[in-house]
Amino acid sequence: MNQSTTRMLTRVKAVYLYIRENGPVSTVEIAEEFGITDRTVQRDLNVLEHNGLVLSPIRGQWKITKKKVKIS
């Protein structure tokens, strides 16, 4: 795995953990917490949403799903 992929996966994991601990949270809150752009946050959330780990029942507010996840 190349360095940028590893960095992205580490950030996606951190975003998931942030939502789990603080959710529901907005896209803007995540961007500010991690010092990244709204677009980068959206890409990370798309990965998490595609895998069934987060959802946005209210536009722009994110929370985790009940899907079991093993964090290593």
N, C-alpha and C positions, 0 to 999 in steps of 0.2 A: 504494500500500500504506500502511495507516495505521501509526502509531507503535507500537502494541502488537503488531501482527503482525510488524513489523520486529524488535522487541525479542525476540519469541518465536523467530523464525527464527535470529537471532544466537545465542541461548542453545542452541537445538537443535544448531546447528553446533558450538558450544563443547563441548557434552556429547559429541557424536560424537568430536571430536578428543581429549577427555579419555579416553574409553573406548579409543580407538585407541592412545594412548600408555601407558595404565596398566592396561588390561584383562587379565583379567576383573575387573570392579569391581562392588560392590553398589550397590543403590539408595540406601542410607544414605550410602555414601561420596560418591556424586554430590551428594546433597542437602547434605552438609557442605561439600564443595568449592565449591559455587556459592551457598551460603547461601539455598537454596530449600526448600520443603516437599517431603515424600515424594510428595504428590499431584501437584505440579508436575513433579517428576522423572518420574513415571509417565506423565503426558501427553506429555512430550517423548520418552520412550522408545517410547511407542505410535506417534508420528509416524515415528521412525527404524525401528521394527520393521515398520510398514506398508509402508515403502519398501524393505524388505529389507536394511537397513544394519546392524542389530544383531540379536542373538538372545540368548536366555537358556536355555542348555542345562541349567543347574542353577538352580532357582528362586531369583530374587533376585540372580544373578550375570550380568552382561552382558558380552558381547564383540562385536566387529565381525564381519561376514560377509566373504566374499571378493569381494563385489560391488564392481566398480570405481566410484570416485567421483571427480569432479573438484571440487576445493575452490578456490573463488575468493575 
